[in-house]
Amino acid sequence: MSAAGVAVRAGRAAPVRGGPGARGRVARPAWGRAVGVGGASGARGRVARPVWGRAVGVGGLGQGRGIWVGGLALGIAGVALGAATGAVAALPRLVERDTGPLARAVVRSGTVSVRLVVRDDPRPSAVRRGGVPLWVVPASVEELTADGVRHATGGRILVLGRDAGWEGLLPGQAVAVGGRLLAPQRRDLTAAVLSTTEAPQRLGEPPWLQRAAGDLREGLRDACAPLPDKPGGLLPGLVVGDTSELDPGVEEAFRQTGMTHLTAVSGANLAIMAGLVLVTLRGVRVSPGWSAALAAVAVAGFVVLARPSPSVVRAAAMCGLGLLALALGRPRAAVPALCVSVVALVLGDPALAAAPGFALSVAATAGLLLLAPVWSAAMQRRHVPVPAADALAVPAAAQAACAPLLAALTGTVSLTAIPANLLAAPAVAPATVLGLLAAVAAPVAEPVAIGMAWLGQWPARWLVVVAERGATVPDGLVPWPDGAFGGWALAALLAGGAFLARWRLPRRLLAVVTAAVVVAVLPIRVVAPGWPPPGWALVACDVGQGDAVVLRAGAGSAVVVDVGPDPAPVDGCLRRLGIHQVPLLVLSHLHLDHIGGLDGALRGRTVGVIALGPYAEPAEGAAAVTRSARRHGVRIVQLTAGRELIAGAVALRVLGPLRVLRGTRSDPNNNSLILRADVASVSVLLPGDAEHDAERALLDAGVPLAVDVLKVPHHGSAWSEHAFLDAAAARVAVIPVGADNEYGHPDPGVLAYLARRGARVLRTDQSGDLAVVAHRDGSLSTAARPP
């Protein structure tokens, strides 16, 4: 039996005793009882069915209105007390973030030197420049030197490092480095972002615990090195969350099928470890007390191996306590243990309250505690075998609990998550255990470690097959409204479906409707899989005579550069791409053909900030942008040359204008923001409507311009320097332009020059929306959606 199945079996309610008519039936734990409220009077020994109203503290149906009101008042008081306690705990951190030396240095936005301590493993982003990844490093500042003045301070920062020296740094390692402080994009306790190209100078050694964990992790990677790329890169991720060697295609397939939790150290890893230990110990008749103690030791050892970072500690505190309580046959203690661990962790680290991973971990654990036993018992009453009932209930309960949060965060709903996780479940525990044995054996017996890794690759291969096949299911990942509305809407839909499924007729109607939709839609989607193409990196939208470029930042997320002349075309383009989140929207300059569609891009989407260049003309364009931003509640920021930003898989660097140009043929055009974007492995040059003067300024300054893809300046007009096009040396040249426009764009001479240089030239007026797709071997392909 799987570890998850053990948890469900241990958490199942005991038979009803003593009541007339009980007949040994299983009593389902009522929602109200899960939070300490008694059951219904007058049940007469029948199977107690969950009542949705009890979820907010309502007792039995015979308890009367007084208990309902009392339970609701208690719930409101608890929420208020929790909010007040959290606010008090967070206040000192907020004061430190907003008023300390770090905050003042961010305002000056100058070069600083810092001494900091690495808080978590440096991870390479998907963005690469010159073959070197951009390293993302959470850290805490101990000392800051700005303008020659040294400050002893504290605060959290995020380091964006472009030197290979960040690779391999361990949590707890103190380093010194210089760089430029930038304002953080996220609204959490992060005080600043440090952008640096320097190599970090190590100050002493990291803690011995982190060194020991690092040695074990390195031994596991070495043991997996001889294996094929896909299972060999996956196995360390399954065991200790080390995804540094994970194949990007496998990572994307795991995301689309809702299996990413398997490659992040979380309650699932600890559940497997604790569950297997408990099964073994209880099988040899070890007492509950000793079983709990030894399971706790196993969990602690696993935490050391996976590195005691905040994410691992919170998973151990929540899932470890909850699983131990269940495995010891004390399900009533599981929910209080979960609540206490959540409160303690948030009080100790208020930043967890805004961490998506923390919320998902809490939701999944709550689903396993509250939903899985009930659903498993219901299936057993319908003669489903116990192992099958447990295997079905566990992924369904976890996914149901997490789905509203995932929808709110990503704007997508995975239809393949439950079947994919169900198929994957039998392979997870063997792969994890064999990988763990390989890691433990690596320092003392390398051949044994290699043998364990070789055995572990076979269940890992199965996981790869499940993820890759699931990712090819048409519409397996469907768009959904994001934000609070989307989350609550999906929660209401799931709750309503579960409630109606209690009766035979609604359950059959639901099954018939679902089958009809699948039968009607699936053949069409198989024949015409739709848009966009898999693996797209950027899309130039067909918005008529104007620019709108979409850079893929993640699932349902993109950086948008310019929005075309009208709201409808850019809105339609973003909808076809499934974009619900725009962390950064850049307007290259304030001409109507680049800003007129702003309301369409903002409509129904979560937008982080709108970024403008340093030139605020024409005035009517600036006023229009300001009005739209206020109407949608979006902040406006200004970008200048040298500024770097990162949003998911997109890294932007502002190349120009190097200074505000005046007296040119068109000052607004020549003061367009000129951006270099790195989208995964594709580099893109986005020069807006820059003309001769702006292009010469960059060439004279020696700014590197070579990229894979060029958005041709000013819709392919004749006002471009051939030397600028030469310096870009792009393999693909994209021209957003309107059909039969009155300006004569694009210029035939520019088209001919680009063709002679060997670039593939694509135009939106002829092909519609244009997509550039990056492949693992470094090649590029293009696709079009006809207008």
N, C-alpha and C positions, 0 to 999 in steps of 0.2 A: 504493500500500500504506500502511496506517495506521502511525503511529509505534509503536504497541504491536506490530503485526505485524513491523516491522523488528527490534524487540527480541527477539522470539521467534526470528526467522530467524537473527539474529546469534548467539543463544545455543544453536542446535542443535548437537548433537555432530557431529564430523567423521566421514566414512566410515571404517570399519575397514579397515586396510591390513596386508598381510603375513600375516594369519592364514589357514590353510587353510579353505576353504569360506566365506570372508567374502562374496564375490560382490558387493562394493560396497554391502552393506546399511548402514543407519544404525544406529549404536550408541546406545542410550539411555543417558544419564548415570545411573549407579547412585547411589542415595542416599548410600551410603557414600563414593563418590568425591567427592561434593559437599563433604564435610568432610575430604577429603584422604586417604582410605583406598583402597587399590588394589582392582582388580577381581578377579573370580573366576578361579582357575586352572582349566584344563580346559574353558574355554568353547568351544574348538574353532571359533572364528570365528563362532559364532552371534550373533544380536542379543542384546546384554546386556540382560536385563530387570531392572527395579528390584526389589529385595528389601526388604520393610518392615523386616526386622531391621537392615539397614544404616543405617537412619535414626539409630541411636544409635552409629554409629561402627563397625559390623560390616563386615568385608572380604568377600572372595569366599567362596563356599561351600566351596572347597577349602583355605582357609587354616587351618582347624582351630580348636579351642576356645581356643587361646592368644590368637589375635588378637581373638576375641570378648571374652574377659575383659579383654585389654589395652585394647580400644576402650572398653569399659564403664567401666573404671577411669579412663581418660583423660577420658571424659565427666563422670564424677562429680567428678574433680579440677578440671576446668574450671568446673563449676557452683559448687563450693565457693570457688574462687579469685575468681570473679566476684562472688559474694555478699559475700565478705570485702572485696574492693576497693570495692564499692558502699557497704558499711556504713561504711568509713573515710571515703569521700567525703561521705557524708550526715551523718556525726556532727557536724561543726561547724554545719551548717544546723539540725539538730535542737536542739542546745544553744542556738543563737540564738533559735529559735522558742519553746522551753519555759522559758527562764530570763532572757530579756532584758527591757528596759523595756516592750516591747509585751505580753509575757505578764503582767507585773505589772499593767499598765493594764487588761487584759481582766478580770482577777480583780476589780478595783475597779469595772469596768463604768460608768465615769463619762464625762463629756464631755471630749474632748481636742482639741488642735490639732496637726496634722501637716504636715510638708513631705514630699512624696512625688514620685516620678517614675513617670509612666505607662509600663507595660511592654508593653501591647498596645492595640489599638483599643478604645475604649469601644463597647460594643454595647447596643442597647436590648433589654430583655427583652420577652416577650410580655405582661407585666403593665403595665397603664396605669391611672393614677389622674388623673381630671380631664383626660384627653387627653394627659398627659405620661407618657412611658415611664419605667420604672425603669432607670437606666443601670448596667451592670455593668462595672467597670473594674479589671483587674489592675494592681497598682502595687507599688512598693518604697518603703519608708519610709526617709528620711534623717534626720529629726529629729522628736521627739515632745515635746509640752509637756502635762504632766498635773499637776494640783494646783499650778500655778504654777512647776513645775520643768521645765527644758528638758533633754532627753536627746538626745545624738547616738547614733543607733542604726541598725540595719538590720533587714531582715525583709520578708517578703512579706505583703501584705494584699489583700483584695478589697473594693473600694469599691462600695457600693450608693447611688447618688446620685439624688436626685429633682429636680435642677435641670437645665434645658436647657443650662446652660453646659458640661456634660460632652460634649455633642455636638461632634464635630469635633476634639477633642484628639488630638494625634499621639503615638505612642510616643516616649519620650525627653523629653517635655514635663514640666518641673518645676512643681508647683502647691502651693499652701497651702490648707488647708480644715479646718474643724472639724466634729466629729460625735461619735457615740457608738461606742465599741469593743465588739464582741460576740465571743463565742467562735465559731470556725469550725465548720461542720457537717462538712466533709470532713476526712479523715485524710491530709493531705499536708503540704507545707512551708508552707502558709498559716498565718501566726501569728494573724491576727485578721480580722474583718469590720468595716469602718467604715460605719455607717449615717449618712447626712447629707442634710440638705435645703438646705445652703448652696451657693452658687455657687463653683466653684473659682477661686482667684486665681492667674493665670498668673505664673510667675517666669521671665522671659527667653523665649528662643525654643527650639524643639526643634532637634535636629541637622539640618544642611542636607540630609543624605540622606533623612531622613524628610519634610522639606518638599518635596523634589523628587518623592518618591513620592506625597505627598498631592496635589500639583498634577496629576500624571498621572491619579490616580484620580478627582479631581473633574472633570477634562476628559472622562473616559470616561462618568461619570454624566450630564454635560451633553449629550454626544453621543447618549446613549440616551434622554434625556428626551422627545423627540418620538415615540418608538416606542410601540406599545400596551403596556399595563401589564405583562402577563405576560412576553413576551420582552424588553421593555425593562428590567424589573427583574432578569431572569435573567442577561443578558449580562455585567454587571459581576461577578456571582458566579462565572460560568464562568472569567473571565479573571483576576481578582485576589481572589476570595473576598469581594467586597463585596456582602453580602446585605441592605443597609439598605433597598433599595427592592423586595425580592423579595416577590411576592404570597404571603400566608400560605397560601392554598390550594395554590399550586404547591409551596411548601416542605413542606407535609404530604404531598403526593403523591410528592415526591422521597424523603421519609423512608420511606414505605410500600413503595416499589419499590426500595429499596437504592441510590438514585442520589444521596444527599446528598454523597458524596465529590466530585461534580462541582462543587459550589458551595463547596468548602473548598480552599484552596491546599494541594496535597499533591503526592506523587510523580506522580500522574496528570497534573497540569498541566505539571510539569517534564519528564515523559516525552514528552508531546506536543511541547513546545518542543525538547528535545534530539533527539528522533527525527526531527522534520521538518528540523532543521538538518543532521543526519547524512545523511539521505536526499539532500538537495540537494547537499551537499558531495561525498558519495561518487559521486553521479550525474555530477558534472563532474570526476571523477578526482582529487580532492584527497587527499593522502596521509593515512594514519590519524593520524599525529601532529598535523598541522594540523587535521584534522577534530575531534579531541578538544579541541584548544585553543580552536577557534572555538565549539564546542558549549558548552564551559565558560563562555566569555564570554556566550553567549546565556542560559545558566542564571543567571549572575550578574546580568545585566540584568533578567531576569524577577523575581529575588528583590528587587531594588531597587523594581520597580514594585509588587510585592505586599506590600511592607514587610518588612524583615528582622526580623520577630518570631520568637520561639523556634520556633513551629510551622513557619514557612516555612524557617528555617535547618536544622531537623532534616530536613525533606523534601528540601532541596537536598543535604545531606550524604549521606543514604541513597540516595534514588532517583537523584540526579544521578550519584553515583559508580557505582552499580550499572548504570545505563543506558549510561553511557559505556564501562564495561568490556565490556558485551555488544555495543554497537555497534562497538567496535574489534575484535570477533572474539576476545575473551579471556574466555570464559564462566567459566573456572576462577578468574579473578581477581574475579568478581562477588561470590561469597559471602564471601570474605575481606574485600573492600571493605565489604560490608554489615556484617559483624561488627565491623570496626574502627570504622566510623562510629557504630554503636550504642554500643560501649564508650566511645568518646571523648565522645559527647554525654551519656551518663548520668553519666560522671565529671565533666563540666563543669557539668551541671545535674541533680542527683539527683532533682529533682521529676519529671523525665520518666519515671522508672521507674514512677510511679503514674498516668501520664497515659493514658487510654484511646486518645486519638488517636495517641499515639506507638506504642502496642502494635499498633493496627490498621495503621498505616503500615508498621511492620516486617513484619507478617504478610503484607500485600498484596505488598510487594516480594519477600519470600521466595517467595511463591507464583509470582510471575512468573519468578523465577530458576530455581526447582527443578521446578515442576510444568508450567508452560506449554510449555516445549520438549518435554518427554516426551509430553504429551498431544497436542500438535500432530503430532509424529512418528508417534504411534500412529494418528492419523486419516489421515495421508498414506499409511501402509501399507495402509489400507483404501480407497484410491483417492479420498479427499476432496481437492479442489483445495487448493493451498497457501494462497491468501488466505482461503478459508473455514475451513481448519483453524486458521490463526493467529487469525482473528476469533472462533472458538468457544473456543479454548484460553485466550485471555487473560482474558475476564471469568469463565470457569469456574474458572480457577486462582486468581484474586484472591478470588473469592467463597468458594471452598472453604477458602482459608487464613484468611479473616476470619470465616467463619460461626461457628465455635466461640466466638470472642471476643465477637462480637455477641450470640450467644445468652446467654452468661454475663452480659453487661452489661445487656441489655434484656429478657431473658426472652421473646424472640420470634425467629422464623425467617421470613425472607422467601422465599416460593416464586416470586415474580415477579422477583427481583433479577437472575438470570442472563439470562432472555429480555429484560428491560427494558434492561439494560446492553448486551446484544448489539444490540438495535434502535437504541439511542442512540449506539453507538460511531461510526458514520459521520459523525454531525453534530457530535461533540465537537470534533474538530480544526479544522474550518472555522470554527466559532463562536469558538473560542479565538483562532485566528490573526487573524480579522477584528476581533475585539474588541481584541486587542493592538495592531493597526495603528491602530485608532481612538484608543486611549489615547495612543500615541506621536505621532500627528498632531494631537491636540487643541490642544496649546499653540502650534503654529505654523501650522496650516491647519485651522480649524474646519470649513469645508465638506467637506474631505476626511474628517475624522473622522466627521461626520454620515453621509456616504456609506458609509464602512466599517461603521458601526453599523447602517445600513439593510440592508446586505447580510448582516450577521451575525445579524439578527433571524430570518432564514428557517431556518437550522439550529437556532436557539434555539426557534423555534415547534415544530419537530419534537420536540425534547426535552420541551417542555411537553405535547404530545399523548401521547407515550409514557408520561410519568409519570402524567398524569391518567387515561388509559385503564388503565394497570397498577394504579392505586390502586382502580379499581372492580371488579377481579377478586375474586369472593367468596373469602374466606379466603386472600387473597394473603399476609397477614401472620398467621401462626398462633402461638399461645402455645407456650412451651417453658420447661422449668425453668431458672431463672437461677442465678447463682453458679457456683462451681467445678464442682459436680456437673453442671449443665446444659452447661457448656462442654466438659468431658471426655466426657460422654455423646455429644454431637453429633460431637466429633472421632473417637471410637471408631466411631460409626455411619458417618461418611464414609470413614474408613480401611477399615473392613470392606467397605463397598460397592465402593470402588475395587479392593480386593484380589480380591473375588469376580467383579468385572466382567472379569477377565482371561480367564475361561472362558466358553464360549458358553452352556452350560445355565443357570448361575446368572444370567447377564446377561439371558437371555430370561425367566426366572422373575421377576426384579426388574421388568422392563418390563411383564409381564402383571399383576403385583400392583399396580403404580402405576396402570396404565390402569384396572384394575377399581375402585380406590378413587375415582379421578376420576369415572368414569362413574356410580358409585353415589351419590356425595356431591354433586357439582356441581349437578345439577338441583334438589335439595332446597334448596341454599343460594341458588340464583338465585331460586326462588319465595319462600323465607322467609329473607331475609338475616340475620335474627337480631338480637341485642342485643349491645352498645348501639348507638344511632343514630349515624351519622357526625357528627363535630363536637361531641360532647357535652362540656359543661364541668363539670357536676356531676350527681351522682345521689344521691337520698335513698333508701336501701335499705329495703325492707319487712322489718323485723326484729321485727314485733309491736309491743308496747307499749314502745317505746324509740327511741333516736336512733342513726343511723349515716349520716353524710354523706360522700361520696367526691368529692374535688376533683381533677380531672385535671391531673397535673403533666407528663405526657409519655407516650410509648409504653410501656405496661405499668407506668406509675408513677403514684402518686396520693398526695395528703395525705388522711388519714382523720380525721374528727372524730367521736368517740364510736363505740361498737361494739355497741350494743344489749344485750339481757339474756342472750343465749345464743350459744355459739360457732358453731353450724351456720348460722344465717341470714346472718350477716355474712360468713362464709367463702364461702358460696354466692354472695352478691352480688358479692364481689370476684373470684371465679372467673369469673362471667359477664361481668364487665368486663375480664377479662384482666389483672388487676393482680398483678404479681409483686414490685414494689418499692414500699415505703412509706417514703420518706425522713423523714416526720414523722407521728406518730400522736398526736392530741390528745384527751385526756379532759377534757370540760368540768367535770365534778365526779364525785364518787365514789359516786353512787347506782348500784344494781345494773343499772337499765335503761339505763345509759350505759357500764358497764365489764364487765358479765357476759360479753360475747362476746370478750374480749380474746384468749384463746387461739386462737379461730377466726381472728381477724385476723392473728395472728402466725404461724399454722401455714403452713409452706412458703414464707414470703416473707422477703425481705431488708428489715428494718425499721431505720431509722436511729436515732431516739430516740422515747421516749414522753414527752410533755409534759403536766404537770399544773399546776393553778392553785395559788394560795398557801394555800388552805384544805384541810387534811388530814383532814377529817372526812366521813363516819364512819370510825372507826379500822379497822373490819373491811374497808371498801372499800380503804383505803390499803394494808393488809396484803395483800389479794388481788392488787392491781396489782403490788406489790413482788415477790410470789412468781412471778407470771407473767413479769415482766421478767427475773428471775434465771434462771428455767427456760429462757428463750429467748435469754439473753445480750444483752438490749437495755438500753441506758442510759436513765435517767430524768432529766429536767431540769424545772425550775420556770419558769413564765412569769408575768410581772407586767405590769401596765398600761404601755403604751408600747413594749413589745418588738415588734420587727419580724423576720420570718423570710421566707426565700424558698426555694422548692424547685421547680425547673423553671419551669413556667408559672404557679405559684401563689405569691402574696405574701400573707402574713398580718400583720395588726397586731392586737395585744391592746388592746382598748378598755376592758375592765373585768375584774374589779372594781377600781375606783379605790382602794378600801381594804377590808380585811376587815370584813364586816358581822356584828354579833352581836345576838341578841335579836329577830330577825325571825320571821315565821311559819314559815320554813324556811331556816335558815342555809346548809345545803349548796346549796340551789337559788339563793339570792340571792348566793352567792359563786361561781356558775358563771363560767367563763371566757366572756367575750363577745368574739367575734372578728369582724373584717372581713376577708374574703378577696377578692382580685382574681384571677380565673381567666381568663387571656387578657383579653378585653374585658368580662367579666361581673363585677359586684361583688355580694358576698353578705354578709349579716349573719347570724351564727350565735350566738344568745344563750343556748344551752343551755337550762336550766330557770329562767332569771332571772324574778323576779316583781317586784311593785310597787317594793320598796325599791331593788333593784339598778337598775331602769329609771329611777326618779326620780333616782338619783345621777348617771347619765349625762346625763339631760336637764338637771339643774341645773348640771352642769359645762360644758354647751354642746358636748358631743362630737358631731361630725357623724355622722349615722346613715343618710343617704340612700343607698340601694342599688337594684340591679335586682331582686335575689331576697332574700326574707326566709324564713329557717327560723323558723316561728312559735314563740315561746317556750313552753316547758313543754307541748308536744303540743297547743297550742291551748286551754289552760285559761283560766278566767275571771280568773286572777290576773295580767293584763297591763294596763298603762296604755294607754288609747286614744291618748294623746299620743305614746307610744313607737311605736305602729303608724303614727301620722301622720308622725313624723319619719323612719321607714324609707322611706315612700313607695314601696314595692316594686311592681313590675309583676307579679311572680309570688310567691305565698305558698305555701310547701310545709309540710305538717304531717305529720311522722312519728308515727304513732299506731297502736295495735293495735285490731283489730275487736272490738266488743262489750266494751270494757274496763270495769272496775268503777269507774273514776274519772269517767265521763261526758265524757271528752275526745273530740273538741274541743267547746268551749262554743258553743252555737248563736248566742249574742250576738256572740262574736268572729268567727264565720264571716260573720254578716250584716254586721258593721262592715267587715271586709276587702272583702267584695263591694261594698258601697256606695262604697268608695274606688276601685273599679275594678281591684282586683287579681284575677288569676286564681288561685283557690284550689284546690290539689291535695292529696289525702290518700292516704297509702300503704295505709290499710285498705281503700280502695275501688279503687285503681288499681294497687297493687303497687309495684315499683321505679319511681321517677320520675326522668326525665332532663330537664335544661334544656340546650338547644342554642343556641349563639350563631352568628349569621350576620354576614357582612362588613358589611352595611348597618346594623348596630347592633340589628337586631330579634332577638327571642328566640322560640323555639318550644319546645314540651314534647313528651315522648313517655313512654309508660308500658309496662311489662312486667307484664301481669296476674298476680296472685298465683296 
